[in-house]
Amino acid sequence: MDIFHTEEYGHGRKTYNNGVCIKGSTSSEFEVDYYGRLEVVIKLQYHCEQNRVLLFKCYWYDKLTEESE
């Protein structure tokens, strides 16, 4: 069972977690982490429970802009 809380789920609640963090790397030697909020989850299921794909729509923060302010 998959449980993901979207921003809509948390609306009006005192606490919830819809944060997303993706560890990433670039063509340079530096690693870049990406942070955002989970907005929509779509579950695609093909013919049985074993064949499924989860799609996530996220709002991603621009760390470079926020760090420079």
VEXMIDREN-34468 format. One record per residue (C-alpha): residue number from 1; chain; x negated, y, z. Coordinates in steps of 0.25 Angstrom, whole numbers, always signed. Example, Ala and Ser with C-alpha at 12.3 -4.5 7.8 and 13.67 -1.06 7.14 Angstrom:
2
balum nr->1; kette->A; px->-49; py->-18; pz->+31
balum nr->2; kette->A; px->-55; py->-4; pz->+29
//
This chain:
69
balum nr->1; kette->A; px->+0; py->+0; pz->+0
balum nr->2; kette->A; px->-5; py->+14; pz->-4
balum nr->3; kette->A; px->-2; py->+26; pz->+5
balum nr->4; kette->A; px->-6; py->+40; pz->-1
balum nr->5; kette->A; px->+0; py->+53; pz->+5
balum nr->6; kette->A; px->+2; py->+64; pz->-5
balum nr->7; kette->A; px->+3; py->+79; pz->-2
balum nr->8; kette->A; px->+18; py->+78; pz->-4
balum nr->9; kette->A; px->+19; py->+66; pz->+7
balum nr->10; kette->A; px->+12; py->+75; pz->+17
balum nr->11; kette->A; px->+21; py->+88; pz->+14
balum nr->12; kette->A; px->+27; py->+92; pz->+27
balum nr->13; kette->A; px->+19; py->+82; pz->+36
balum nr->14; kette->A; px->+10; py->+87; pz->+47
balum nr->15; kette->A; px->-2; py->+78; pz->+43
balum nr->16; kette->A; px->-5; py->+69; pz->+30
balum nr->17; kette->A; px->-17; py->+66; pz->+22
balum nr->18; kette->A; px->-16; py->+67; pz->+7
balum nr->19; kette->A; px->-31; py->+70; pz->+5
balum nr->20; kette->A; px->-40; py->+64; pz->-6
balum nr->21; kette->A; px->-55; py->+63; pz->-6
balum nr->22; kette->A; px->-62; py->+57; pz->-18
balum nr->23; kette->A; px->-77; py->+55; pz->-18
balum nr->24; kette->A; px->-83; py->+58; pz->-31
balum nr->25; kette->A; px->-96; py->+61; pz->-38
balum nr->26; kette->A; px->-100; py->+69; pz->-50
balum nr->27; kette->A; px->-111; py->+68; pz->-60
balum nr->28; kette->A; px->-120; py->+75; pz->-51
balum nr->29; kette->A; px->-126; py->+69; pz->-39
balum nr->30; kette->A; px->-116; py->+76; pz->-29
balum nr->31; kette->A; px->-103; py->+69; pz->-25
balum nr->32; kette->A; px->-90; py->+77; pz->-25
balum nr->33; kette->A; px->-78; py->+73; pz->-16
balum nr->34; kette->A; px->-64; py->+77; pz->-21
balum nr->35; kette->A; px->-53; py->+81; pz->-11
balum nr->36; kette->A; px->-39; py->+83; pz->-14
balum nr->37; kette->A; px->-24; py->+80; pz->-10
balum nr->38; kette->A; px->-16; py->+68; pz->-15
balum nr->39; kette->A; px->-3; py->+73; pz->-22
balum nr->40; kette->A; px->+3; py->+61; pz->-30
balum nr->41; kette->A; px->+0; py->+46; pz->-29
balum nr->42; kette->A; px->+5; py->+38; pz->-41
balum nr->43; kette->A; px->+5; py->+23; pz->-40
balum nr->44; kette->A; px->+5; py->+15; pz->-54
balum nr->45; kette->A; px->+8; py->+0; pz->-52
balum nr->46; kette->A; px->+6; py->-10; pz->-64
balum nr->47; kette->A; px->+14; py->-23; pz->-63
balum nr->48; kette->A; px->+10; py->-27; pz->-49
balum nr->49; kette->A; px->+4; py->-21; pz->-36
balum nr->50; kette->A; px->-10; py->-24; pz->-40
balum nr->51; kette->A; px->-10; py->-15; pz->-53
balum nr->52; kette->A; px->-8; py->-1; pz->-48
balum nr->53; kette->A; px->-15; py->+13; pz->-49
balum nr->54; kette->A; px->-14; py->+24; pz->-39
balum nr->55; kette->A; px->-14; py->+38; pz->-45
balum nr->56; kette->A; px->-17; py->+50; pz->-36
balum nr->57; kette->A; px->-14; py->+65; pz->-40
balum nr->58; kette->A; px->-22; py->+74; pz->-31
balum nr->59; kette->A; px->-25; py->+89; pz->-29
balum nr->60; kette->A; px->-40; py->+90; pz->-28
balum nr->61; kette->A; px->-47; py->+101; pz->-21
balum nr->62; kette->A; px->-58; py->+109; pz->-28
balum nr->63; kette->A; px->-69; py->+108; pz->-17
balum nr->64; kette->A; px->-78; py->+118; pz->-25
balum nr->65; kette->A; px->-68; py->+129; pz->-25
balum nr->66; kette->A; px->-65; py->+127; pz->-10
balum nr->67; kette->A; px->-79; py->+126; pz->-6
balum nr->68; kette->A; px->-83; py->+139; pz->-13
balum nr->69; kette->A; px->-72; py->+147; pz->-6
//
